[in-house]
Amino acid sequence: MPLKKGKSQATISKNIHMLVKEGYPDGHGQAGAIAYSQARKHGYKAKRNKSNPILQGIPNCPIGESPGGATPTGMPFLKK
């Protein structure tokens, strides 16, 4: 059965459900990849995570200090 055309989340979910009924692996596998591929052809753009996961654990770290309080050696431009 042909997939529905569109980029909405409802259309993607229906396509995944249809593919799983046809025997493709679950929504996190091949069926999901096929459904999202079809949606991208019709203008779907995934939402990107804009936060930087590396800096999330450093609370208010001022420039020139590492999180532990020591200045890294070999970088004189970072020293106070």
Order of alpha helices (4+ residues) and beta strands (2+ residues): alpha-alpha
